[in-house]
Amino acid sequence: MKDTKMPKIKREQLMSLEAYHKARPQMREQVIKMRKIRTVSLGEHLNLIFENEFLMQYQIQEMLRVEKTYTDEGIHDELDAYNPLIPDGSNFKATMMLEYPNEADRKIALGKMVGIEHKMFIEIEGQTRVYGIADEDLERSTADKTSAVHFIRFELTSDMKRALQAGAQMMVGCEHTEYPMHVEMLEPETLASLLTDLS
């Protein structure tokens, strides 16, 4: 995803592999709690995980751990991959996941839901509906099926930000004809966490 502002996570903020090994259990516990708060479920099969800097730092540290990456080049590659998924103060950024436990059902559903990533929206109380911008610089769908994972940016106007900060509620939904679904009101702790993304 394009982001003209400076990167959020810098090289010097990352822990060494040794330090992360010690910090990982506690950090993982925090991440699980935060992801739960910042996940909005639309029905049984569609989840939006609203990302933030802490979640992305964990993801970077995990990738470096798994790949045993020590080099500056490898570390900067991970920073370049994950920094664009962090909200910049005037938007929300989410990982959208279509989840089906049965592989055959999943294949059928992804075939029916082509373009679903362009039908995701948020609507702040008293404001116009905002449709997500999906998979910037990436092509994750084909003419025959959508991907099970997409990256969505919801760009907010100043009025929308002010409305949220003044206590407005927010609807999250999907307008795809094969999966029309929305959540009218977010849980208070979810909304409170999302407000920390705004500057």
N, C-alpha and C positions, 0 to 999 in steps of 0.2 A: 504494500500500500504506500502511496506517495505521502510524504510528510515533509513540508518545506522547513519546519522548525528543526532546531538542533536535536541530536539524539538524546534520549532520556537517560539510558544506562551507559556509563563510560567504562572503559577498560579497568580503571583503578577502583571502581566500585565492586568488581567481582572478587570473590574469595579464591584463594589458591585451592587446588584439589584437596590438599590435606586439611585446610581449614573448613572447607565445605563438607568433607566427610564427617567432621565432628558436629557441625551445625545442622546437617541434613535432617536428622529425625525431628528436631523441633521446628525447623522451617517447613518440612513436609506436613506436619500437623497443622500449622498455621495456614498453609496453602489449601488443604482439604476443607477447612472451615470457611476460608474466604471464597473458594470456588462455589461452595454450597450456597452461600449468601448471594453471590453474583451470577448464579445460573437461573435463567427464566425458562421454564418448561412450557412449551405449547403442545398440549396433548401428550400422547405416549411416546412419540417418535422424534420430536424436534426440540433440541435444547440450544439456547443461546448462552454462551459463557462470556460475560462482559469482562474483558481483560484490563489489567492495569500494570503499573510498573513492577510491583512486588511479584505478581504471578509470572510476568515475563522474565524477571531476574531468576526466579526459580527454574523456569524452563531452560534458560541459557546455562545455568549451573548444572542442570541435569544432563544436557547434551554434552557439555564439556566433560562431565564425569563418565558418561557412557562411552564417549569416543576417546577418552584419555587424552584430551587435547591440551598441549602445553604451549604450542607456538602462537606468536602474536597473530600470524595470518589466520590460523584456525579460530582463534578467539574473536577476531574482528569479523570473520565470516558469520559467526553466530550472532554477534551484535547487529550486523547488517540485516540478518534474517528476522530478528525478533523485535528490534526497536520500532519498526513501523507499525507494530500491532499495539503500541501503547497510545492511549488517548492523549491529545495535545492541549487539552483545556477547553476546546470548543467542539468536541465530538465524543461519541462513545464508539468503542471498537469491540467487536464481538467475534468469537469463533462460533460458527453455526454447525451443529452436528445432527445429521439424520441417522437415527439409530434403530436398527431392527435386529433382534436376536437371531432370527432365522435367515440364513444367506439367500435362500430362494425368494422369500418375501422382500428382502432388501433390494435384490436385483430388480424385481417387478416395480417396487415403489420408486426407485431411482429413475427407472424408465418413464414413469408417469409424471415425474416432478421436474422435468426439464425447465430451467428458468426460474425455479423457486427462489433462488438466491436474490433475484431482482424484485421479488414480491414481498420482501420483509420490510416492516415499517415500525416506527414508534410514533406516538401521538401524545404530545404534552397537553394537558388540560388547558383549553382556551386558545390553542395554537394549531397551525395547519399540520397535517400529517407529513412525516419525513420518511422517504424511502431510502433504504440502505444502498450504499455503493459497494458492490461486491467484487472481491478478488482482483484488486487493482494490480496491474502488471502480471497477472496470472490468468491462465485459461484452465479452469477446473471442470468445465462441462463440455459435452459433445452434443451433437444434434440428437443423439439417441438416449442419452442419460445424463443426469446431473451427478455431481460428486457428493460423497457422504459428508464432506467437510468443506466449509466455505469461510472466508474472512470478510466481515461486513463492517463498513464505517457508516455511522449515522451522524451527519453534520448538523450542528445546531446554530440557529441565529442568536444574536444577543438577547432578543426578547424571550426566546425559548429558555435560555440559560437563566435569565432573571426570574421567569415564571417558576422554574424548578426550585431555584434558591428561595423563592417566596412561599414554597409549600405546595405547588401544583403537583398533581398526580401524573403518571405516565402509563399509557397503554403500549403494549408490545404485541405485534401480531404478524400474520402471514395472510396474503390475499390470493395465493395460488389456488386455482379452481380444484385441484386435487387434495389440497390441505388447508382449507379455510379455518383459521384458528386464531384466537387472540386472548390475551390476559388483560382484563379491563383495568385492574389496579395492581401495582407491585406491592410486595410485602414491605413494611416500613424499613426493615433493616437493609433490604435490597436497594431501595430508593436512597437511603442515607449513604450507603456505600458508593453508589453511582455519583452522588453529588460531590464526592471527593475527587472525581475525575475532572470537574469543571474549575476553571480559573476565574 
